Amino acid sequence: MKNKHTSLLLTISLALNVILGAFIIYTHFFEAPPTAVTDMKEAGIYGPDSVEIIEGDATIAAAGITLQNTIIKGNLTLAETIADGKVDLLNVTVEGTTLVQGGGEESIVLENALINHLHICKEEGKVKVNLKGSTLIGKVTLEGKAALETTAITGEGGIKELLVAEGAEAEFNGLYPLINIAGGDVKATLLNGKIDKLVVAKGSSKCLLSLAQDTELGLLEAGEALELAGEGLVKEILINSPGLTRLAGKINLLKAGGKGIFLEIDKSTTDTLVVEPSDGTVMI
């Protein structure tokens, strides 16, 4: 009788061990991973140590959030509720549009990020976006008051194209291959670094461009009369639109041609001035 009880206990023990082992194997290899958080409302770190994919859109709605190691197939919104708080995107890829509606003057940091389109559109106050590491952005659209920093970019990172919308007030630190001014009443300042090419589109009137000392602008294409201030260097300026254009700073080459162009260059040091043949007149 005793042997029968012992045998029964052994059988039960073995069965329990088999069940427990099966449960451990199942949970380890087959259990569904936790669902990615797409609506981040509380401060903290979101995203795994490896890589996580969000198939749709995501929203960051509070300050003090770090989103890491995440691929977002849709859009990412940094909401107004961030206020002037800080948000970090670390190793984040956004295939749609990244909307920056909140943040303060030292708050939005993109490190080793891959962003298709960054749209800065905070309605009240100024926001600063700081790019670090290998961060690469295909296009930036800038509205309102904003500052961009690219001085901590490494390797092939940076911004391929930057569009400044009507009425924007923009500050730039770092290197920029192309900036397009696509609206009037824009105030754009290069505080440090270099812009390879800056284009002021036709119809973008009353724009003020400022270049701080020791900054450089490779080519300025002025499709509209404007004011250039500061002590920076401009290697070449092309002007072909009527109106009064005021120029300051150091200019290597200034080309002008067209009807009704008025140039005020007494505050600038211009090495070479070329008035191109045209049916109009250029007044200096």
Buried (B, 14 or more C-beta within 10 A) or exposed (E): EEEEEEEEEEEEEEEEEEEEEEEEEEEEEEEEEEEBBBEBEEEEEBBEEEEBEBEEBBBBBBBEBBBBBBBBBBBBBBBEBBBBBBBBBBBBBBBBBBBBBBBBBEBBBBBBBBBBBBBBBBEEBBBBBBBBBBBBBEBBBBBBBBBBBBEBBEEEBBBEBBBBBBBBBBBBBBBBBBBBBBBBEBBBBBBBBBBBBBBBBEEBBBBBBBBBEEBBBBBBBBBBBBBBBBBBBBBBBBBBBBBEBBBBBBBEBBBBBBEEBBBBBEEBEBEEBEBEEEEEEBEE
